Amino acid sequence: MRKVYTSRFGEIEVDEQKIVRFKNGIPAFEDEHEFIILPYEEESPYYFMQSLTTPDLAFLLTIPFLFFPDYSFELDDESIKELDIQNQENVFYYSMVTIPNGSIRYMTANLVAPIVLNGANMQAKQVVLEKSNYTTKHRLFPETAKKEG
């Protein structure tokens, strides 16, 4: 177990086997290589991906298929090789979530750059999808936005 201080959660103990490792960091955060994924709340569709080196850095994530059942893409061969994916059953997909102006009803998910995690070895990568119809700002609750807008 490793003790880590975070600004959001205070001091937490992290199981070394649950550390998510990004070999090349994340775009715009290339120096960030180790994270832990923590549930927002029990039974919640949201997670925090907390940096283990920067106490203030945590990304809000969700599993994109919960909000976008038709979401699909083909993972490129380079990413499969880099993450050493042997079995699709061990692969987890997350999307980063943005809450514009703190308004939950306008939350968006980045579907053009999913986080792909090989649960077998805890290696991860944010994959930028080439030639995609997805965007970085897909509304999680489009019907709410239409009613309000």
Secondary structure per residue as TSV (DSSP state, phi and psi in degrees):
chain	resnum	aa	ss	phi	psi
A	1	M	-	360.0	143.5
A	2	R	E	-121.1	133.9
A	3	K	E	-89.3	132.5
A	4	V	E	-133.4	136.3
A	5	Y	E	-95.7	131.3
A	6	T	E	-127.5	148.7
A	7	S	T	-72.7	-30.4
A	8	R	T	-82.7	-39.9
A	9	F	T	-110.5	-1.6
A	10	G	E	74.5	-150.1
A	11	E	E	-84.0	129.5
A	12	I	E	-127.0	153.7
A	13	E	E	-100.2	129.1
A	14	V	E	-115.2	126.6
A	15	D	-	-72.3	123.3
A	16	E	G	-53.8	-32.3
A	17	Q	G	-75.2	-10.8
A	18	K	G	-104.2	5.7
A	19	I	-	-75.1	126.8
A	20	V	E	-90.1	126.4
A	21	R	E	-114.9	126.7
A	22	F	E	-106.4	107.4
A	23	K	T	-53.3	-44.2
A	24	N	T	-108.6	18.5
A	25	G	-	71.2	-161.1
A	26	I	B	-120.0	144.3
A	27	P	T	-49.0	130.0
A	28	A	T	78.7	-7.9
A	29	F	B	-136.1	52.1
A	30	E	T	-64.3	-20.2
A	31	D	T	-89.0	-1.7
A	32	E	-	-97.0	114.8
A	33	H	-	-117.5	-21.4
A	34	E	E	-124.9	130.8
A	35	F	E	-138.0	164.6
A	36	I	E	-127.7	138.4
A	37	I	E	-99.3	121.9
A	38	L	E	-120.0	137.1
A	39	P	E	-66.0	142.8
A	40	Y	S	-63.4	-49.6
A	41	E	S	-152.3	164.1
A	42	E	T	-62.7	137.1
A	43	E	T	69.4	9.0
A	44	S	-	-85.9	148.5
A	45	P	S	-83.4	5.6
A	46	Y	E	-114.4	153.5
A	47	Y	E	-139.2	156.7
A	48	F	E	-106.8	135.3
A	49	M	E	-106.1	99.5
A	50	Q	E	-92.8	128.6
A	51	S	E	-66.6	142.5
A	52	L	S	-92.0	-6.6
A	53	T	S	-113.4	-22.3
A	54	T	-	-119.7	103.6
A	55	P	T	-55.5	-31.3
A	56	D	T	-85.8	-5.1
A	57	L	-	-101.1	112.2
A	58	A	E	-145.3	134.5
A	59	F	E	-104.5	140.7
A	60	L	E	-86.5	130.3
A	61	L	E	-125.4	161.7
A	62	T	E	-145.5	167.0
A	63	I	-	-88.5	113.7
A	64	P	H	-59.5	-31.0
A	65	F	H	-67.2	-19.6
A	66	L	H	-68.5	-34.2
A	67	F	H	-101.9	-25.3
A	68	F	-	-131.0	79.8
A	69	P	T	-58.9	-25.3
A	70	D	T	-90.1	1.7
A	71	Y	-	-61.9	128.2
A	72	S	-	-156.3	152.7
A	73	F	-	-163.1	161.7
A	74	E	-	-105.0	124.5
A	75	L	-	-72.6	131.8
A	76	D	-	-69.9	155.0
A	77	D	H	-59.6	-37.5
A	78	E	H	-62.0	-43.1
A	79	S	H	-67.3	-40.1
A	80	I	H	-59.7	-44.4
A	81	K	H	-67.9	-45.9
A	82	E	H	-60.7	-39.0
A	83	L	T	-88.2	-2.7
A	84	D	T	54.3	48.8
A	85	I	-	-78.7	117.6
A	86	Q	-	-105.9	-26.4
A	87	N	-	-144.3	121.8
A	88	Q	G	-61.2	-23.8
A	89	E	G	-64.1	-21.2
A	90	N	G	-93.8	3.0
A	91	V	E	-98.7	132.9
A	92	F	E	-120.0	142.9
A	93	Y	E	-121.3	134.9
A	94	Y	E	-132.3	154.8
A	95	S	E	-121.9	141.6
A	96	M	E	-75.1	141.0
A	97	V	E	-112.9	140.1
A	98	T	E	-118.5	139.9
A	99	I	-	-115.7	93.8
A	100	P	G	-64.8	129.9
A	101	N	G	51.6	27.6
A	102	G	G	69.8	11.7
A	103	S	-	-93.4	106.5
A	104	I	G	-59.1	-35.4
A	105	R	G	-64.8	-19.0
A	106	Y	G	-106.3	18.3
A	107	M	-	-57.7	143.3
A	108	T	E	-127.9	156.4
A	109	A	E	-117.9	140.9
A	110	N	-	-86.6	101.5
A	111	L	-	-92.7	-10.6
A	112	V	S	-84.8	-14.9
A	113	A	S	-137.8	71.1
A	114	P	-	-69.1	154.5
A	115	I	E	-93.8	124.1
A	116	V	E	-110.4	124.9
A	117	L	E	-121.7	124.8
A	118	N	E	-88.6	103.7
A	119	G	T	-65.6	-17.9
A	120	A	T	-70.8	-34.5
A	121	N	T	-125.9	1.9
A	122	M	T	61.6	24.6
A	123	Q	E	-88.5	139.5
A	124	A	E	-137.7	163.2
A	125	K	E	-156.1	139.7
A	126	Q	E	-89.0	115.3
A	127	V	-	-97.9	125.1
A	128	V	-	-92.5	117.0
A	129	L	-	-76.0	126.8
A	130	E	T	-83.9	146.4
A	131	K	T	49.1	50.9
A	132	S	-	-105.9	149.2
A	133	N	S	-88.1	-2.7
A	134	Y	-	-80.4	164.2
A	135	T	-	-127.0	178.8
A	136	T	S	-86.0	-4.3
A	137	K	-	-136.3	65.8
A	138	H	E	-86.8	124.7
A	139	R	E	-67.6	133.3
A	140	L	S	-74.6	-32.0
A	141	F	-	-125.7	70.6
A	142	P	H	-63.4	-35.4
A	143	E	H	-66.6	-34.6
A	144	T	H	-64.3	-44.1
A	145	A	H	-63.7	-39.0
A	146	K	H	-66.6	-42.3
A	147	K	H	-63.7	-39.8
A	148	E	H	-76.4	-34.8
A	149	G	-	-81.8	360.0
